[in-house]
């Protein structure tokens, strides 16, 4: 698919669906990744996490301040050796300004642990986004192949209905010339109505499958009949290779490993409380005072300042020791969590692979059964047409055909779903 095609595809997806042009699996996945709201939410959450990763803990902070105060006072002073003195509405003005720089030079290496922890949190967010994308792709694949399955069932239902219509037409002719009883004619009509109802229900099932796929793609919900494909299995998956991929690339396991590293950084942060902190400060200040009633009517101070501050919490009531112990227990808890998750995922892998192998094995049997059932149904229709087979016997052949077709495509669909789940589990979807 060229870039221009992709651009036009995303520019006008409703037009493509309305026109009922064929869409293949890659097209559906591309549309879902572009339009699905869950993906947009996950990408936004990931971007938020990325903004939390910074180098601010390594950098100083600079603060600028300024103030102005004006004071009006009324005073009345009386001394024993001097006359009464009164000052009304005397004003004093105070101005101050300054800039300061504060820089933590050493904090027990906590700043490095914080930075490493933020990067691990971003890695988890990346894996969470990948997991959301993989889950969406798997859902799109399953709904896509479910539509194919239901369409195959609908084709079989339509074929069976056409035979029932032919049977009923033939029964009417035979009844008209007295070669068929009214009971068998009515039974042919009942079977025709049953097949008609089955086809209507199957059409509804196909439509509902399209609605679910359109929901995942955020496409017009009424769009349908744009998938014309078949179910084809990929080359057989080897269990040993699959297990290696699961242990190395499974998204949930990767997230658990990053969580382990975060707990290890928490231990480093707890140990940082055992060390002193060293801060550097520098600044420049300016202050000015003006007053009309004082021995000093004007005063100004300005100049730079700098210095270091060393602080060390020597004893904290064992809080620091307990903080370290709790952090180490957190590491052990994460280790157990990882081992439990690994065990569960390998168990799921074994079950899924067993289902996958069995369904791959069943496909050959069920395909052969469906071919034989279809051949038998054609022969049965010919025999019924010449009157050597009763309607009830023909109905049995019809049912056998529908059941065989359903088993064949169900086995193929189940094998394909197992294949998708195995790829999802191994991180190779």
C-alpha positions in Angstrom: 0.0 0.0 0.0 1.5 3.3 -1.1 1.7 6.4 1.2 -0.9 8.1 -1.0 -3.3 5.2 -0.5 -2.8 5.2 3.2 -3.4 9.0 3.3 -6.6 8.7 1.3 -7.7 5.8 3.4 -7.5 7.7 6.6 -8.9 10.9 5.0 -12.1 9.2 3.8 -12.8 6.0 5.7 -16.6 6.5 5.8 -16.6 6.9 2.0 -14.6 3.6 1.6 -17.0 1.7 3.8 -20.1 3.2 2.3 -18.9 2.3 -1.2 -18.5 -1.3 0.2 -15.0 -1.7 -1.3 -13.1 -4.6 0.0 -11.1 -4.1 3.2 -8.5 -6.6 4.3 -7.1 -7.3 7.7 -4.2 -4.8 7.4 -6.7 -2.1 6.4 -8.9 -2.7 9.4 -5.9 -2.7 11.8 -4.7 0.6 10.3 -8.1 2.2 10.7 -8.4 1.0 14.3 -5.0 2.2 15.3 -5.8 5.6 13.8 -9.3 6.1 15.1 -9.8 3.9 18.2 -10.3 6.1 21.3 -8.7 3.6 23.7 -5.5 4.0 21.7 -5.7 7.7 21.8 -6.2 7.6 25.6 -3.2 5.3 26.0 -1.0 7.5 23.9 -2.0 10.6 25.9 -1.3 8.8 29.2 2.1 7.8 27.8 2.9 11.4 26.8 1.9 12.6 30.4 4.4 10.1 31.8 7.1 11.3 29.5 6.6 14.8 30.8 7.3 13.5 34.3 10.8 12.5 33.2 13.1 15.5 33.7 16.5 16.6 35.0 15.1 19.1 37.4 16.6 17.3 40.4 20.0 18.0 39.0 19.4 21.7 38.4 19.3 24.7 40.8 16.2 26.8 41.5 16.3 30.5 41.0 13.8 32.8 42.8 13.1 36.5 42.2 11.3 38.5 44.8 10.3 42.1 45.4 8.2 44.0 47.9 7.0 47.5 48.6 5.4 48.7 51.9 4.1 52.2 52.7 3.1 53.1 56.3 1.2 56.1 57.6 1.2 56.7 61.3 0.0 59.3 63.8 2.2 59.7 66.9 1.8 61.7 70.1 4.9 62.0 72.4 5.2 63.8 75.7 8.3 64.0 77.9 8.7 65.5 81.3 11.4 68.0 80.2 9.9 68.9 76.8 6.6 70.0 75.4 4.1 67.7 73.7 5.1 66.5 70.3 2.6 65.4 67.7 3.1 64.0 64.3 0.2 63.2 62.1 0.2 61.3 58.8 3.9 60.6 58.9 4.9 58.3 56.1 7.6 55.7 55.7 8.4 53.7 52.6 10.2 50.3 52.5 11.4 48.7 49.3 13.2 45.4 48.9 14.2 43.1 46.1 16.4 40.1 45.6 17.3 37.1 43.6 18.4 33.8 45.1 19.8 30.6 43.8 19.4 27.3 45.7 21.2 24.2 44.5 21.3 20.8 46.2 24.8 19.5 45.4 24.5 16.2 47.3 21.5 14.2 48.6 22.9 10.8 49.2 22.6 10.0 45.4 18.8 10.3 45.7 18.6 12.5 42.6 20.2 9.7 40.5 17.8 7.1 41.8 14.9 9.4 41.1 16.0 9.9 37.5 16.4 6.2 37.0 13.0 5.5 38.5 11.4 8.0 36.2 12.9 6.3 33.2 11.6 2.9 34.4 8.2 4.4 34.8 8.3 5.7 31.2 9.4 2.3 30.1 6.3 0.8 31.8 4.2 3.4 30.1 5.7 2.5 26.7 5.0 -1.2 27.4 1.4 -0.3 28.5 0.8 1.5 25.3 2.2 -1.4 23.3 0.0 -3.8 25.3 -3.1 -1.7 24.5 -2.1 -1.6 20.8 -1.5 -5.4 20.7 -4.8 -6.1 22.5 -6.7 -3.9 20.0 -5.0 -5.6 17.1 -5.9 -9.0 18.5 -9.5 -7.9 18.9 -9.7 -6.6 15.4 -8.2 -9.9 14.1 -10.7 -11.9 16.0 -13.7 -9.9 14.9 -12.4 -9.9 11.3 -12.1 -13.7 11.2 -15.3 -14.1 13.1 -17.0 -12.2 10.2 -15.5 -14.6 7.8 -16.7 -17.6 9.9 -20.2 -16.2 10.1 -20.2 -15.4 6.4 -19.2 -19.0 5.6 -22.1 -20.2 7.8 -24.4 -17.8 6.0 -23.3 -19.2 2.7 -24.1 -22.7 3.9 -27.4 -21.6 5.2 -28.3 -19.9 1.9 -27.3 -23.0 0.0 -29.4 -25.2 2.3 -32.3 -22.8 1.9 -32.1 -23.0 -1.9 -32.3 -26.8 -1.6 -35.3 -26.6 0.7 -37.0 -24.2 -1.8 -36.3 -26.7 -4.6 -37.5 -29.6 -2.4 -40.8 -27.7 -1.5 -41.3 -26.8 -5.2 -40.8 -30.5 -6.2 -43.1 -31.6 -3.4 -45.8 -29.4 -4.7 -45.5 -30.8 -8.1 -45.5 -34.4 -6.8 -48.5 -33.7 -4.6 -50.3 -32.2 -7.5 -50.1 -35.4 -9.5 -50.8 -37.5 -6.5 -47.4 -39.0 -6.0 -46.8 -37.4 -2.5 -48.9 -37.2 0.6 -50.1 -33.9 2.1 -48.2 -34.8 5.3 -44.8 -34.8 3.5 -45.7 -31.6 1.6 -46.4 -29.9 4.9 -43.2 -31.2 6.4 -41.3 -29.8 3.4 -42.9 -26.4 4.1 -42.0 -26.6 7.8 -38.3 -27.4 6.9 -38.4 -24.5 4.4 -39.6 -22.1 7.1 -37.0 -23.4 9.5 -34.2 -22.8 7.0 -35.6 -19.4 6.2 -35.5 -18.5 9.9 -32.0 -19.9 10.3 -30.8 -17.7 7.4 -32.4 -14.6 8.9 -30.8 -15.3 12.3 -27.4 -15.9 10.6 -27.7 -12.6 8.6 -28.3 -10.9 12.0 -25.2 -12.6 13.4 -23.1 -11.4 10.5 -24.4 -7.9 10.8 -23.7 -7.8 14.6 -20.2 -9.0 13.9 -19.7 -6.1 11.5 -21.0 -3.7 14.2 -18.4 -5.0 16.7 -15.6 -4.6 14.2 -16.8 -1.1 13.2 -16.9 -0.1 16.9 -13.2 -1.1 17.2 -12.3 0.9 14.1 -14.5 3.9 15.2 -16.1 3.5 11.7 -19.8 4.0 10.7 -21.6 1.3 12.6 -24.0 0.4 9.7 -21.2 -0.4 7.2 -21.1 -4.0 6.2 -20.3 -6.4 3.3 -16.8 -4.9 2.9 -14.9 -8.0 3.9 -14.2 -10.7 1.2 -11.5 -12.9 2.4 -10.9 -16.4 3.7 -9.2 -17.9 6.8 -5.6 -19.0 6.2 -3.3 -20.3 8.9 0.3 -19.2 9.1 3.1 -21.8 9.1 3.0 -24.0 12.1 4.3 -22.4 15.3 7.1 -24.2 17.1 6.6 -24.4 20.9 10.2 -24.0 21.9 10.7 -20.9 19.8 7.4 -19.6 21.1 8.4 -20.1 24.7 11.7 -18.3 24.2 9.8 -15.3 22.7 7.3 -15.3 25.6 10.0 -15.1 28.2 11.9 -12.4 26.3 9.2 -10.3 24.8 5.9 -10.8 26.6 4.6 -7.3 27.4 3.3 -8.2 30.9 6.6 -9.8 31.9 8.6 -6.8 30.6 6.4 -4.5 32.6 7.0 -6.7 35.7 10.7 -6.5 35.2 10.6 -2.7 35.0 8.5 -2.7 38.2 11.3 -4.8 39.8 13.9 -2.2 38.9 11.7 0.6 40.3 11.5 -1.2 43.6 15.3 -1.5 43.6 15.6 2.3 43.0 13.2 2.7 46.0 15.9 1.0 48.1 18.4 3.5 46.9 16.1 6.3 47.7 15.6 4.9 51.2 19.3 4.6 51.8 19.8 8.2 50.7 18.3 9.3 54.1 21.4 7.9 55.8 23.6 10.5 54.2 24.0 14.2 54.7 22.7 16.8 52.3 24.8 19.6 50.9 23.1 22.8 49.6 24.6 25.8 47.9 22.9 29.1 48.0 23.7 32.5 46.4 21.9 35.7 45.8 21.7 39.4 45.6 19.5 41.6 47.9 18.5 45.2 47.8 16.5 47.1 50.4 15.6 50.8 50.9 13.8 52.7 53.6 12.5 56.3 53.6 10.8 57.9 56.6 9.9 61.5 57.5 10.0 61.1 61.2 13.2 59.4 62.4 16.7 60.2 63.2 17.5 58.2 60.0 15.3 59.4 57.2 16.9 57.3 54.4 18.6 53.9 54.5 19.7 51.6 51.6 21.4 48.2 51.7 22.4 46.0 48.7 25.0 43.4 47.9 25.6 39.7 47.0 25.6 36.7 49.4 26.5 33.1 49.1 27.1 30.1 51.3 26.8 26.3 51.9 24.5 24.4 54.2 25.3 20.9 55.4 22.5 19.0 57.1 22.7 15.4 58.5 19.9 13.7 60.3 22.0 11.5 62.5 19.2 9.8 64.4 15.5 9.6 63.3 14.1 7.2 65.7 14.9 4.2 63.5 12.7 5.6 60.7 15.5 5.4 58.2 16.3 1.8 59.0 12.7 0.8 58.8 12.3 2.6 55.5 15.2 0.6 54.0 13.7 -2.6 55.3 10.3 -1.9 53.8 12.0 -1.0 50.5 13.9 -4.3 50.5 10.7 -6.2 51.2 9.1 -4.4 48.3 11.9 -5.8 46.1 11.2 -9.3 47.3 7.5 -8.9 46.7 8.1 -7.7 43.2 10.3 -10.8 42.6 7.5 -13.1 43.8 5.0 -11.2 41.7 7.2 -11.7 38.6 7.6 -15.4 39.2 3.9 -15.8 39.7 3.1 -13.9 36.5 5.7 -15.9 34.6 4.2 -19.2 35.9 0.7 -18.1 34.9 1.8 -17.0 31.4 3.6 -20.2 30.7 0.5 -22.1 31.9 -1.6 -20.1 29.5 0.9 -20.7 26.8 0.7 -24.5 27.3 -3.1 -24.5 27.2 -3.3 -22.2 24.2 -0.7 -24.3 22.3 -2.5 -27.5 23.0 -5.8 -26.0 21.7 -3.9 -24.7 18.7 -2.4 -28.1 17.9 -5.7 -29.9 18.3 -7.6 -27.5 16.1 -4.9 -27.6 13.4 -5.2 -31.4 13.5 -9.0 -31.2 13.3 -9.0 -29.0 10.3 -8.0 -31.8 7.9 -10.6 -34.1 9.3 -13.4 -31.6 9.3 -12.5 -30.3 5.8 -12.8 -33.9 4.4 -16.1 -34.4 6.3 -17.5 -31.2 4.8 -16.5 -32.2 1.3 -18.1 -35.7 1.7 -21.2 -34.1 3.2 -21.5 -31.7 0.3 -21.1 -34.5 -2.2 -23.7 -36.7 -0.3 -26.1 -33.8 -0.3 -25.9 -33.3 -4.1 -26.5 -37.0 -4.6 -29.4 -37.0 -2.1 -31.0 -34.1 -4.0 -30.8 -36.0 -7.2 -32.3 -39.1 -5.7 -35.1 -37.0 -4.1 -35.8 -35.4 -7.4 -36.4 -38.8 -9.1 -38.4 -39.9 -6.1 -36.0 -42.6 -4.7 -35.4 -40.7 -1.5 -37.9 -39.5 1.0 -38.1 -35.9 2.3 -37.2 -37.0 5.8 -34.1 -38.8 4.6 -33.1 -35.8 2.5 -33.5 -33.6 5.5 -30.9 -35.8 7.4 -28.4 -35.2 4.6 -29.1 -31.5 4.8 -28.5 -31.4 8.5 -25.3 -33.4 8.2 -24.0 -31.0 5.6 -24.7 -27.9 7.7 -23.1 -29.5 10.8 -20.0 -30.6 8.8 -19.5 -27.1 7.3 -20.0 -25.5 10.7 -17.4 -27.9 12.3 -14.9 -27.2 9.5 -15.0 -23.4 9.7 -15.3 -23.4 13.5 -12.1 -25.5 13.6 -10.3 -23.1 11.3 -11.6 -20.1 13.2 -10.6 -21.6 16.6 -7.1 -22.5 15.3 -6.7 -18.9 13.9 -7.8 -17.4 17.2 -5.4 -19.7 19.1 -2.6 -18.6 16.6 -3.5 -14.9 17.3 -3.4 -15.4 21.1 -0.1 -17.2 20.9 1.4 -14.4 18.9 -0.1 -11.9 21.4 1.4 -13.8 24.3 4.8 -13.9 22.7 4.9 -10.2 21.9 5.1 -10.9 18.2 1.6 -9.8 17.1 
